[in-house]
Amino acid sequence: MTLATWLTVVTICILGAMSPGPSLALVLKQTLTGGRRNGVITALSHGVGVGIYAFLSILGLAAIITASPTAFAILQWGGAGYLAWLGVKGLMAKRPEDEELPDAPTTRSAARDGFLIAFFNPKIAVFFLALFSQVVGTDTSLLAKFGYAATALIIDTTWYLIVAWLFSNPRWLDALRRRAVWFERIFGAVLVGLAGRLVVGILNGK
């Protein structure tokens, strides 16, 4: 593993992690409704999901997944369904009659949602296949391969930990949480839209 090659992996992984998408929407939702702890747990579990794809890709297993239309389609439809489910839950959020804040999601749901939003996204496998195919060769050592995969895991986790930390700042988190129902509805609409776009992509064969 050369420094230049590793820096290339770092740069691409940072750009990939920072790209807006369902993962960002989910981390924000968990942070705003459940506080910093839920945001951190979501970030950590999402990192685990991304890390699994990174390690599978680096070991060549993701190539088998993407080479199988059936396995790839199952992951795609599973991802679309999960996004839609999360989105509908957000859209159906209601303001309590007593005007108190809505119940915060549990830490268990934060861990579950963070992991599944990554696991049911086969595009992560494609992303890592495209990335690692540029830097991994037959002469790449096992240690270097695991180093690349660990880099992807750490960058993804770190980015979403930063998001959770910033958006849980006590100085303005209370004001944001008082509007949590509207944030849930907005994030719900975003997730439903992303699920719809994914379905269109599946039907169009993209």
Backbone as CSV, one residue per row, in Angstrom:
resi,resn,N_x,N_y,N_z,CA_x,CA_y,CA_z,C_x,C_y,C_z
1,MET,0.848,-1.192,0.000,0.000,0.000,0.000,0.883,1.241,0.000
2,THR,0.811,2.037,-1.064,1.584,3.268,-1.118,0.762,4.410,-0.538
3,LEU,1.436,5.461,-0.122,0.741,6.611,0.465,-0.197,7.249,-0.560
4,ALA,0.252,7.366,-1.784,-0.569,7.990,-2.828,-1.847,7.188,-3.079
5,THR,-1.706,5.858,-3.115,-2.873,5.009,-3.337,-3.841,5.114,-2.164
6,TRP,-3.297,5.102,-0.949,-4.142,5.198,0.237,-4.874,6.534,0.285
7,LEU,-4.186,7.617,-0.075,-4.819,8.936,-0.093,-5.931,9.004,-1.135
8,THR,-5.754,8.275,-2.233,-6.809,8.207,-3.240,-8.052,7.548,-2.661
9,VAL,-7.854,6.443,-1.945,-8.964,5.746,-1.299,-9.632,6.651,-0.277
10,VAL,-8.826,7.363,0.515,-9.364,8.269,1.532,-10.234,9.347,0.901
11,THR,-9.725,9.966,-0.157,-10.456,11.052,-0.815,-11.791,10.575,-1.376
12,ILE,-11.780,9.452,-2.071,-13.005,8.941,-2.679,-14.009,8.517,-1.605
13,CYS,-13.521,7.907,-0.530,-14.414,7.478,0.549,-15.040,8.681,1.254
14,ILE,-14.275,9.747,1.422,-14.817,10.956,2.054,-15.933,11.542,1.197
15,LEU,-15.683,11.636,-0.105,-16.694,12.175,-1.007,-17.944,11.291,-1.028
16,GLY,-17.735,9.982,-0.987,-18.871,9.064,-0.984,-19.692,9.182,0.291
17,ALA,-19.001,9.303,1.430,-19.703,9.412,2.718,-20.482,10.710,2.820
18,MET,-19.935,11.793,2.262,-20.564,13.107,2.392,-21.684,13.339,1.381
19,SER,-21.842,12.427,0.431,-22.901,12.591,-0.563,-24.270,12.480,0.114
20,PRO,-25.150,13.465,-0.102,-26.486,13.420,0.526,-27.253,12.183,0.070
21,GLY,-27.982,11.594,0.989,-28.756,10.411,0.663,-29.555,9.941,1.850
22,PRO,-30.109,8.724,1.783,-30.946,8.218,2.862,-30.204,8.070,4.186
23,SER,-28.908,7.766,4.125,-28.144,7.605,5.361,-28.065,8.917,6.137
24,LEU,-27.812,10.004,5.422,-27.742,11.312,6.073,-29.093,11.677,6.676
25,ALA,-30.168,11.428,5.919,-31.510,11.746,6.410,-31.813,10.961,7.678
26,LEU,-31.401,9.700,7.712,-31.686,8.861,8.877,-30.897,9.319,10.101
27,VAL,-29.616,9.615,9.922,-28.794,10.069,11.057,-29.341,11.377,11.621
28,LEU,-29.745,12.284,10.738,-30.318,13.550,11.190,-31.616,13.312,11.959
29,LYS,-32.458,12.442,11.429,-33.731,12.162,12.096,-33.497,11.591,13.489
30,GLN,-32.618,10.608,13.595,-32.356,9.981,14.889,-31.745,10.977,15.872
31,THR,-30.906,11.868,15.362,-30.263,12.860,16.227,-31.263,13.887,16.732
32,LEU,-32.100,14.383,15.832,-33.038,15.437,16.198,-34.167,14.935,17.093
33,THR,-34.565,13.689,16.911,-35.669,13.165,17.717,-35.192,12.395,18.943
34,GLY,-34.006,11.820,18.871,-33.512,11.014,19.978,-32.300,11.567,20.697
35,GLY,-31.737,12.659,20.167,-30.589,13.262,20.823,-29.261,12.705,20.340
36,ARG,-28.195,13.207,20.953,-26.836,12.849,20.521,-26.570,11.351,20.629
37,ARG,-27.050,10.728,21.700,-26.778,9.304,21.887,-27.335,8.478,20.737
38,ASN,-28.580,8.738,20.361,-29.166,8.000,19.238,-28.440,8.284,17.940
39,GLY,-28.050,9.539,17.734,-27.310,9.877,16.525,-25.987,9.147,16.447
40,VAL,-25.299,9.072,17.580,-24.003,8.381,17.625,-24.182,6.889,17.370
41,ILE,-25.195,6.295,17.984,-25.442,4.863,17.790,-25.784,4.578,16.329
42,THR,-26.590,5.445,15.727,-26.929,5.273,14.316,-25.678,5.362,13.449
43,ALA,-24.822,6.335,13.755,-23.585,6.494,12.997,-22.686,5.262,13.121
44,LEU,-22.581,4.731,14.340,-21.723,3.566,14.569,-22.262,2.324,13.863
45,SER,-23.575,2.091,13.968,-24.150,0.902,13.333,-24.123,1.027,11.810
46,HIS,-24.296,2.259,11.311,-24.184,2.468,9.863,-22.762,2.173,9.404
47,GLY,-21.794,2.594,10.192,-20.405,2.315,9.862,-20.123,0.818,9.800
48,VAL,-20.758,0.059,10.704,-20.590,-1.395,10.692,-21.140,-1.981,9.392
49,GLY,-22.327,-1.494,8.980,-22.916,-1.973,7.732,-22.042,-1.670,6.531
50,VAL,-21.523,-0.442,6.487,-20.623,-0.054,5.395,-19.335,-0.865,5.460
51,GLY,-18.825,-1.090,6.675,-17.600,-1.859,6.838,-17.741,-3.279,6.330
52,ILE,-18.912,-3.889,6.568,-19.148,-5.248,6.081,-19.060,-5.293,4.560
53,TYR,-19.705,-4.324,3.899,-19.638,-4.262,2.434,-18.202,-4.036,1.967
54,ALA,-17.477,-3.181,2.677,-16.096,-2.900,2.284,-15.234,-4.162,2.374
55,PHE,-15.375,-4.895,3.480,-14.571,-6.107,3.649,-15.002,-7.199,2.674
56,LEU,-16.313,-7.322,2.433,-16.770,-8.312,1.460,-16.276,-7.967,0.060
57,SER,-16.314,-6.683,-0.260,-15.855,-6.249,-1.583,-14.376,-6.538,-1.760
58,ILE,-13.611,-6.209,-0.737,-12.165,-6.372,-0.841,-11.787,-7.849,-0.932
59,LEU,-12.652,-8.708,-0.432,-12.379,-10.141,-0.492,-12.989,-10.782,-1.737
60,GLY,-13.688,-9.983,-2.533,-14.231,-10.482,-3.782,-15.640,-11.038,-3.705
61,LEU,-16.232,-11.056,-2.486,-17.572,-11.611,-2.356,-18.632,-10.695,-2.966
62,ALA,-18.405,-9.401,-2.919,-19.380,-8.474,-3.489,-19.491,-8.668,-4.993
63,ALA,-18.419,-9.134,-5.617,-18.455,-9.396,-7.055,-19.458,-10.505,-7.358
64,ILE,-19.527,-11.481,-6.440,-20.487,-12.569,-6.623,-21.904,-12.035,-6.483
65,ILE,-22.122,-11.127,-5.514,-23.457,-10.571,-5.285,-23.929,-9.808,-6.516
66,THR,-23.076,-8.925,-7.013,-23.471,-8.099,-8.155,-23.535,-8.896,-9.450
67,ALA,-22.852,-10.056,-9.483,-22.893,-10.896,-10.686,-24.171,-11.718,-10.736
68,SER,-24.866,-11.804,-9.594,-26.104,-12.574,-9.537,-27.289,-11.624,-9.612
69,PRO,-27.996,-11.580,-10.726,-29.152,-10.681,-10.861,-30.190,-10.897,-9.768
70,THR,-30.381,-12.150,-9.376,-31.389,-12.445,-8.354,-31.000,-11.854,-7.006
71,ALA,-29.760,-12.094,-6.571,-29.302,-11.573,-5.286,-29.305,-10.054,-5.292
72,PHE,-28.862,-9.472,-6.395,-28.811,-8.013,-6.490,-30.224,-7.429,-6.445
73,ALA,-31.168,-8.071,-7.154,-32.554,-7.586,-7.174,-33.196,-7.681,-5.800
74,ILE,-32.904,-8.771,-5.080,-33.461,-8.927,-3.731,-32.983,-7.804,-2.818
75,LEU,-31.695,-7.484,-2.892,-31.156,-6.404,-2.083,-31.761,-5.065,-2.482
76,GLN,-31.915,-4.857,-3.782,-32.486,-3.597,-4.255,-33.925,-3.410,-3.770
77,TRP,-34.752,-4.444,-3.962,-36.150,-4.339,-3.540,-36.261,-4.268,-2.025
78,GLY,-35.375,-4.990,-1.331,-35.372,-4.910,0.126,-35.014,-3.509,0.591
79,GLY,-34.042,-2.899,-0.068,-33.650,-1.536,0.273,-34.752,-0.533,0.005
80,ALA,-35.409,-0.668,-1.148,-36.498,0.243,-1.493,-37.641,0.107,-0.501
81,GLY,-37.956,-1.141,-0.136,-39.039,-1.372,0.811,-38.738,-0.812,2.187
82,TYR,-37.492,-0.967,2.611,-37.115,-0.467,3.939,-37.138,1.052,3.972
83,LEU,-36.641,1.686,2.923,-36.675,3.143,2.848,-38.117,3.647,2.857
84,ALA,-38.970,2.972,2.093,-40.372,3.378,2.040,-41.031,3.236,3.404
85,TRP,-40.713,2.161,4.108,-41.281,1.929,5.449,-40.871,3.032,6.411
86,LEU,-39.581,3.381,6.393,-39.109,4.473,7.250,-39.779,5.786,6.868
87,GLY,-39.922,6.003,5.557,-40.529,7.248,5.092,-41.983,7.380,5.493
88,VAL,-42.735,6.303,5.347,-44.154,6.332,5.718,-44.307,6.586,7.214
89,LYS,-43.436,5.984,8.011,-43.478,6.221,9.460,-43.284,7.703,9.760
90,GLY,-42.353,8.336,9.033,-42.112,9.757,9.248,-43.288,10.611,8.814
91,LEU,-43.864,10.284,7.671,-44.991,11.059,7.151,-46.217,10.956,8.060
92,MET,-46.349,9.857,8.776,-47.505,9.644,9.634,-47.292,10.185,11.050
93,ALA,-46.142,10.799,11.282,-45.874,11.352,12.612,-46.899,12.433,12.942
94,LYS,-47.374,12.434,14.188,-48.395,13.382,14.609,-47.910,14.189,15.804
95,ARG,-48.382,15.415,15.882,-48.058,16.257,17.023,-48.938,15.843,18.200
96,PRO,-48.337,15.561,19.361,-49.132,15.184,20.529,-50.083,16.307,20.920
97,GLU,-51.259,15.914,21.413,-52.259,16.904,21.775,-51.810,17.789,22.929
98,ASP,-50.954,17.236,23.796,-50.501,18.034,24.943,-49.309,18.906,24.604
99,GLU,-48.916,18.911,23.309,-47.832,19.757,22.812,-46.464,19.387,23.382
100,GLU,-46.353,18.237,24.034,-45.046,17.813,24.506,-44.281,17.191,23.343
101,LEU,-42.992,17.051,23.553,-42.168,16.489,22.492,-42.551,15.043,22.228
102,PRO,-42.475,14.589,20.979,-42.771,13.191,20.695,-41.736,12.295,21.355
103,ASP,-42.161,11.061,21.608,-41.236,10.125,22.250,-40.007,9.918,21.371
104,ALA,-38.860,9.913,22.027,-37.617,9.701,21.283,-37.517,8.239,20.870
105,PRO,-36.948,7.969,19.701,-36.757,6.576,19.291,-35.793,5.888,20.235
106,THR,-35.925,4.583,20.361,-35.060,3.840,21.264,-33.668,3.683,20.665
107,THR,-32.711,3.388,21.526,-31.350,3.156,21.037,-31.303,1.890,20.188
108,ARG,-32.182,0.943,20.502,-32.232,-0.290,19.704,-32.669,0.013,18.276
109,SER,-33.684,0.869,18.130,-34.149,1.212,16.785,-33.082,2.009,16.042
110,ALA,-32.318,2.835,16.768,-31.249,3.605,16.138,-30.175,2.668,15.582
111,ALA,-29.804,1.658,16.383,-28.795,0.695,15.933,-29.309,-0.119,14.758
112,ARG,-30.574,-0.540,14.846,-31.168,-1.352,13.769,-31.258,-0.561,12.470
113,ASP,-31.820,0.642,12.551,-32.024,1.434,11.335,-30.700,1.845,10.702
114,GLY,-29.725,2.210,11.530,-28.428,2.609,11.004,-27.759,1.495,10.225
115,PHE,-27.855,0.262,10.760,-27.230,-0.876,10.082,-27.978,-1.251,8.809
116,LEU,-29.317,-1.344,8.908,-30.103,-1.814,7.770,-30.115,-0.830,6.615
117,ILE,-30.041,0.490,6.916,-30.049,1.466,5.827,-28.804,1.300,4.961
118,ALA,-27.718,0.787,5.572,-26.502,0.516,4.810,-26.549,-0.868,4.182
119,PHE,-27.039,-1.846,4.958,-27.031,-3.229,4.491,-27.932,-3.428,3.282
120,PHE,-29.078,-2.731,3.251,-30.008,-2.877,2.139,-29.727,-1.872,1.030
121,ASN,-28.476,-1.558,0.836,-28.098,-0.642,-0.238,-26.993,-1.283,-1.076
122,PRO,-27.363,-2.068,-2.086,-26.360,-2.760,-2.900,-25.448,-1.808,-3.658
123,LYS,-25.854,-0.546,-3.789,-24.990,0.408,-4.479,-23.683,0.616,-3.718
124,ILE,-23.701,0.347,-2.410,-22.469,0.446,-1.630,-21.483,-0.608,-2.107
125,ALA,-22.005,-1.808,-2.387,-21.138,-2.868,-2.908,-20.557,-2.470,-4.254
126,VAL,-21.394,-1.898,-5.118,-20.927,-1.463,-6.436,-19.875,-0.374,-6.294
127,PHE,-20.120,0.560,-5.365,-19.180,1.656,-5.124,-17.813,1.103,-4.732
128,PHE,-17.808,0.159,-3.792,-16.531,-0.381,-3.333,-15.860,-1.247,-4.389
129,LEU,-16.666,-1.954,-5.176,-16.073,-2.732,-6.264,-15.366,-1.812,-7.247
130,ALA,-16.035,-0.710,-7.588,-15.435,0.242,-8.526,-14.174,0.860,-7.945
131,LEU,-14.228,1.189,-6.649,-13.074,1.821,-6.001,-11.906,0.858,-5.858
132,PHE,-12.182,-0.296,-5.257,-11.088,-1.216,-4.957,-10.503,-1.879,-6.197
133,SER,-11.297,-1.951,-7.268,-10.759,-2.524,-8.499,-9.653,-1.649,-9.077
134,GLN,-9.597,-0.394,-8.652,-8.570,0.529,-9.144,-7.285,0.466,-8.327
135,VAL,-7.384,-0.068,-7.097,-6.213,-0.015,-6.215,-5.725,-1.384,-5.756
136,VAL,-6.531,-2.416,-5.976,-6.167,-3.755,-5.516,-5.791,-4.621,-6.712
137,GLY,-4.663,-5.270,-6.604,-4.204,-6.169,-7.657,-3.825,-7.517,-7.081
138,THR,-3.327,-8.391,-7.932,-2.956,-9.734,-7.475,-1.782,-9.693,-6.505
139,ASP,-1.016,-8.598,-6.541,0.149,-8.499,-5.660,-0.158,-7.730,-4.379
140,THR,-1.416,-7.341,-4.179,-1.793,-6.602,-2.974,-1.874,-7.561,-1.793
141,SER,-1.173,-7.247,-0.728,-1.140,-8.127,0.436,-2.479,-8.117,1.165
142,LEU,-2.702,-9.164,1.957,-3.943,-9.257,2.734,-4.037,-8.105,3.725
143,LEU,-2.902,-7.734,4.303,-2.881,-6.621,5.258,-3.307,-5.319,4.587
144,ALA,-2.811,-5.095,3.365,-3.178,-3.882,2.631,-4.660,-3.880,2.291
145,LYS,-5.194,-5.041,1.905,-6.618,-5.134,1.580,-7.474,-4.761,2.782
146,PHE,-7.123,-5.316,3.931,-7.880,-5.003,5.138,-7.681,-3.547,5.546
147,GLY,-6.523,-3.005,5.222,-6.276,-1.591,5.510,-7.190,-0.688,4.700
148,TYR,-7.384,-1.013,3.433,-8.297,-0.236,2.580,-9.729,-0.326,3.107
149,ALA,-10.158,-1.540,3.453,-11.521,-1.732,3.942,-11.728,-0.999,5.269
150,ALA,-10.740,-1.080,6.151,-10.844,-0.400,7.444,-10.892,1.110,7.262
151,THR,-10.193,1.609,6.272,-10.216,3.047,5.973,-11.624,3.494,5.616
152,ALA,-12.295,2.715,4.781,-13.671,3.048,4.387,-14.597,3.043,5.594
153,LEU,-14.450,2.052,6.457,-15.290,1.945,7.656,-15.085,3.151,8.568
154,ILE,-13.839,3.496,8.814,-13.517,4.592,9.735,-14.009,5.937,9.203
155,ILE,-13.830,6.168,7.907,-14.250,7.446,7.319,-15.762,7.605,7.387
156,ASP,-16.496,6.548,7.026,-17.961,6.633,7.064,-18.453,6.886,8.487
157,THR,-17.923,6.131,9.430,-18.340,6.288,10.825,-18.005,7.670,11.344
158,THR,-16.810,8.146,11.045,-16.373,9.458,11.533,-17.251,10.575,10.987
159,TRP,-17.596,10.502,9.702,-18.420,11.548,9.098,-19.775,11.652,9.788
160,TYR,-20.426,10.517,9.992,-21.755,10.562,10.599,-21.701,10.846,12.097
161,LEU,-20.598,10.530,12.741,-20.424,10.952,14.134,-20.334,12.479,14.211
162,ILE,-19.645,13.078,13.235,-19.555,14.543,13.181,-20.937,15.146,12.967
163,VAL,-21.719,14.553,12.059,-23.082,15.043,11.803,-23.919,14.961,13.071
164,ALA,-23.857,13.812,13.750,-24.637,13.634,14.980,-24.194,14.619,16.050
165,TRP,-22.907,14.855,16.161,-22.383,15.770,17.175,-22.822,17.210,16.913
166,LEU,-22.693,17.646,15.675,-23.037,19.029,15.338,-24.522,19.305,15.515
167,PHE,-25.364,18.370,15.076,-26.802,18.612,15.123,-27.420,18.293,16.481
168,SER,-26.597,17.885,17.433,-27.111,17.662,18.785,-26.556,18.707,19.755
169,ASN,-26.062,19.811,19.194,-25.540,20.890,20.029,-26.639,21.384,20.978
170,PRO,-26.408,21.330,22.288,-27.452,21.713,23.255,-27.990,23.123,23.065
171,ARG,-27.207,24.013,22.469,-27.639,25.410,22.334,-28.840,25.562,21.420
172,TRP,-28.990,24.665,20.470,-30.140,24.806,19.579,-30.879,23.499,19.320
173,LEU,-30.453,22.413,20.001,-31.156,21.153,19.818,-32.582,21.225,20.352
174,ASP,-32.786,21.897,21.495,-34.135,21.987,22.069,-35.113,22.636,21.094
175,ALA,-34.656,23.715,20.441,-35.535,24.389,19.473,-35.852,23.478,18.300
176,LEU,-34.865,22.715,17.860,-35.087,21.802,16.742,-36.021,20.663,17.139
177,ARG,-35.842,20.163,18.366,-36.663,19.041,18.806,-38.120,19.443,18.972
178,ARG,-38.387,20.714,19.291,-39.772,21.153,19.419,-40.480,21.139,18.065
179,ARG,-39.690,21.085,17.019,-40.243,20.969,15.669,-39.970,19.576,15.102
180,ALA,-39.761,18.624,16.006,-39.354,17.282,15.596,-40.376,16.614,14.686
181,VAL,-41.679,16.865,14.948,-42.712,16.243,14.126,-42.564,16.670,12.676
182,TRP,-42.309,17.960,12.458,-42.159,18.459,11.086,-40.890,17.926,10.447
183,PHE,-39.830,17.791,11.253,-38.607,17.208,10.709,-38.851,15.755,10.318
184,GLU,-39.594,15.026,11.158,-39.892,13.639,10.833,-40.663,13.548,9.521
185,ARG,-41.620,14.464,9.329,-42.419,14.450,8.102,-41.564,14.796,6.886
186,ILE,-40.677,15.767,7.054,-39.790,16.164,5.949,-38.865,15.008,5.585
187,PHE,-38.238,14.410,6.621,-37.345,13.295,6.361,-38.113,12.109,5.786
188,GLY,-39.356,11.944,6.239,-40.181,10.877,5.689,-40.411,11.069,4.203
189,ALA,-40.717,12.310,3.817,-40.935,12.612,2.401,-39.664,12.361,1.595
190,VAL,-38.523,12.748,2.169,-37.240,12.529,1.487,-36.989,11.039,1.279
191,LEU,-37.237,10.252,2.324,-36.984,8.819,2.234,-37.928,8.140,1.249
192,VAL,-39.196,8.547,1.261,-40.149,7.986,0.294,-39.717,8.338,-1.131
193,GLY,-39.263,9.581,-1.317,-38.784,9.990,-2.628,-37.577,9.192,-3.080
194,LEU,-36.656,8.942,-2.148,-35.478,8.145,-2.479,-35.866,6.707,-2.808
195,ALA,-36.834,6.181,-2.053,-37.305,4.822,-2.330,-37.939,4.757,-3.720
196,GLY,-38.724,5.790,-4.052,-39.346,5.831,-5.373,-38.322,5.902,-6.485
197,ARG,-37.292,6.709,-6.263,-36.237,6.820,-7.278,-35.512,5.491,-7.459
198,LEU,-35.314,4.778,-6.343,-34.654,3.480,-6.413,-35.504,2.483,-7.190
199,VAL,-36.813,2.506,-6.945,-37.725,1.606,-7.661,-37.703,1.895,-9.163
200,VAL,-37.713,3.183,-9.505,-37.654,3.561,-10.929,-36.360,3.047,-11.544
201,GLY,-35.259,3.188,-10.801,-33.979,2.687,-11.292,-33.997,1.177,-11.497
202,ILE,-34.650,0.458,-10.551,-34.748,-0.996,-10.675,-35.548,-1.388,-11.916
203,LEU,-36.685,-0.718,-12.094,-37.554,-1.045,-13.234,-36.902,-0.700,-14.568
204,ASN,-36.042,0.330,-14.544,-35.348,0.725,-15.770,-34.065,-0.053,-15.994
205,GLY,-33.762,-0.921,-15.021,-32.577,-1.741,-15.162,-31.302,-1.031,-14.904
206,LYS,-31.345,0.082,-14.093,-30.134,0.850,-13.818,-29.601,0.514,-12.442
